[in-house]
Structures are given as structure tokens and as C-alpha cells.
């Protein structure tokens, strides 16, 4: 069964980039069968500072890769092939160490400023940098309207 979604009502009433992105992300995740691995948090640290924290237990720093291309942040993890010693037998293996690829759509004004890895958590620092020409500016209202040739109306 095929259904068409009409996003027009959402586009008219949504404010901000994140709400629409979150909706489309959830739709694509459901379609791809993504179960949310690895889990992540997005924090707002200040007016213009954000942090993405991903739980990547079992991965080494060398097995993780962060790439920014245009407005897409791509975080990938690929477990290194390790020869399992014969004396090591797992009765339960609950720490998932499978390859993953997680994409984040970034607004034009969001820049990735750095990343750190500590205690199984990958932290990606983001900064909102709005150019001067995109910042809001005050427009003064004149006392009376002036035509282009300098005459008043």
C-alpha cells in the first residue's frame, strides 16, 4: 500500500529548521529500519553553541570518522577486525559494536568546531555563525513617504 504525505500544512505552521528536520528524520529512519544505533543527544549549550554526544561504547578513536560536506555531518564507525582469542567465550554479548553511519542535516549557519572522545562518548561541538548580512536589522520608519525623485507624497 502506498500513501502520499502532504507536508504543506506542516511547512506553513512550522517555525524553525529543527522541527521539520526531526519529522523527516523519523520518517526516513522508519523506512530504513534504523533502530537508533548509536544513541545520541543534542544539547544547546548557549545562544549559539550546541553539542552532539554519541554513545559509541566499544569503539576506539581510530574506528570513528567525522566528515562535514556541504550541510551534512556524517559520523561513521567501523569496527576493526580483531581476531578473537580461543580462550574468550561470551555468554552474553550486549555491547553492540557494529558498523554504523549517522547523518545530521545542518543549517547553513551551523559550523562544526571540534570533536572529542572520552569514556565511550563522542562529543561534536557546533557553533551557530550568522553572517552580518543575515542578522536582523532595524528599519527606521520615516515621518512621511518620499518618492524616488525626492518629492513628498
C-alpha positions as CSV (number, residue, x, y, z in Angstrom):
1,X,0.0,0.0,0.0
2,X,1.4,3.3,-1.0
3,X,0.4,6.6,0.7
4,X,1.3,10.1,-0.1
5,X,2.1,12.6,2.6
6,X,1.1,16.2,2.3
7,X,3.7,18.3,4.2
8,X,2.2,21.6,3.1
9,X,0.3,22.2,6.4
10,X,3.5,21.5,8.4
11,X,5.5,23.8,6.3
12,X,3.0,26.7,6.7
13,X,2.9,26.4,10.5
14,X,6.4,25.2,11.5
15,X,8.8,27.6,12.9
16,X,12.5,26.8,12.7
17,X,14.6,24.2,10.9
18,X,14.7,21.6,13.6
19,X,11.1,20.6,13.7
20,X,10.8,19.8,10.0
21,X,14.2,18.0,10.1
22,X,13.1,15.9,13.1
23,X,9.9,14.9,11.3
24,X,11.7,13.9,8.1
25,X,14.4,12.1,10.1
26,X,11.9,10.0,11.9
27,X,10.1,9.1,8.6
28,X,13.4,8.1,6.9
29,X,14.6,6.1,9.9
30,X,11.3,4.1,10.0
31,X,11.7,3.5,6.2
32,X,15.3,2.4,6.5
33,X,14.7,0.2,9.6
34,X,17.1,2.1,11.7
35,X,16.7,1.2,15.3
36,X,18.6,4.3,16.6
37,X,22.1,3.0,16.8
38,X,24.1,4.6,18.2
39,X,22.1,6.6,20.6
40,X,22.8,10.3,20.7
41,X,21.9,13.6,22.5
42,X,21.8,17.1,21.0
43,X,22.4,19.8,23.7
44,X,22.1,23.5,23.5
45,X,25.0,24.9,25.5
46,X,24.3,28.6,24.9
47,X,22.7,31.0,22.5
48,X,24.9,29.9,19.6
49,X,26.6,26.7,20.9
50,X,25.5,23.1,20.5
51,X,26.9,19.7,21.2
52,X,26.0,16.3,19.7
53,X,27.0,13.4,22.1
54,X,27.0,9.9,20.7
55,X,27.3,6.7,22.8
56,X,29.9,4.6,20.9
57,X,30.8,2.1,23.6
58,X,33.4,-0.4,22.4
59,X,34.8,1.7,19.6
60,X,38.3,3.1,19.6
61,X,39.0,6.7,18.4
62,X,40.7,5.3,15.2
63,X,37.5,3.4,14.3
64,X,35.4,6.6,14.2
65,X,35.2,9.1,11.3
66,X,33.6,12.5,11.2
67,X,33.0,14.2,7.8
68,X,31.3,17.5,7.0
69,X,30.3,18.1,3.4
70,X,28.0,21.0,2.5
71,X,25.3,20.9,5.1
72,X,25.6,17.3,6.1
73,X,27.5,16.0,9.1
74,X,28.3,12.3,8.7
75,X,29.6,10.2,11.6
76,X,30.7,6.6,10.8
77,X,32.0,3.8,12.9
78,X,33.7,0.7,11.6
79,X,34.9,-1.9,14.0
80,X,38.4,-3.1,13.3
81,X,38.7,-6.8,12.5
82,X,40.0,-8.4,15.7
83,X,41.0,-12.0,15.9
84,X,39.1,-13.4,18.9
85,X,41.3,-15.4,21.2
86,X,40.2,-19.0,21.5
87,X,40.0,-18.7,25.4
88,X,37.5,-15.9,25.1
89,X,33.9,-17.1,25.2
90,X,30.9,-14.8,25.6
91,X,27.8,-16.0,27.5
92,X,26.1,-12.7,26.6
93,X,27.2,-10.0,24.2
94,X,25.2,-6.9,24.9
95,X,27.6,-4.2,23.8
96,X,26.8,-3.6,20.1
97,X,29.9,-3.0,18.1
98,X,28.5,-3.0,14.6
99,X,29.3,-0.6,11.8
100,X,27.1,2.5,11.7
101,X,26.5,5.6,9.7
102,X,24.6,8.6,11.2
103,X,23.8,11.7,9.3
104,X,22.8,15.1,10.6
105,X,21.5,17.9,8.4
106,X,23.0,21.2,9.4
107,X,21.6,24.6,8.8
108,X,23.7,27.0,6.6
109,X,24.8,28.9,9.7
110,X,26.0,25.9,11.8
111,X,29.7,25.1,11.7
112,X,31.4,22.1,13.3
113,X,34.2,23.5,15.5
114,X,35.7,20.3,17.0
115,X,35.2,16.8,18.4
116,X,36.4,14.9,21.4
117,X,36.3,11.2,22.5
118,X,36.2,10.2,26.2
119,X,34.8,7.3,28.1
120,X,32.9,5.8,25.1
121,X,31.2,9.1,24.3
122,X,31.9,11.1,21.1
123,X,31.3,14.8,21.5
124,X,30.9,17.0,18.4
125,X,30.9,20.8,19.1
126,X,28.8,23.0,16.8
127,X,28.6,26.8,16.6
128,X,26.0,29.0,15.0
129,X,27.7,31.7,13.0
130,X,25.2,34.1,11.4
131,X,26.8,36.4,8.8
132,X,26.2,40.1,9.2
133,X,24.0,40.3,6.1
134,X,21.7,37.6,7.6
135,X,21.4,39.2,11.0
136,X,18.2,41.1,11.8
137,X,18.5,44.8,11.5
138,X,16.2,47.6,12.5
139,X,14.5,49.6,9.7
140,X,13.5,53.1,10.6
141,X,10.1,54.4,9.6
142,X,10.2,57.8,8.1
143,X,7.7,60.6,9.1
144,X,6.3,61.0,5.6
145,X,6.7,59.0,2.5
146,X,9.3,60.2,0.0
147,X,9.0,59.3,-3.7
148,X,12.1,58.1,-5.6
149,X,12.7,61.5,-7.3
150,X,12.8,63.3,-3.9
151,X,9.3,64.7,-3.9
152,X,7.0,64.0,-1.0
153,X,3.7,62.3,-1.5
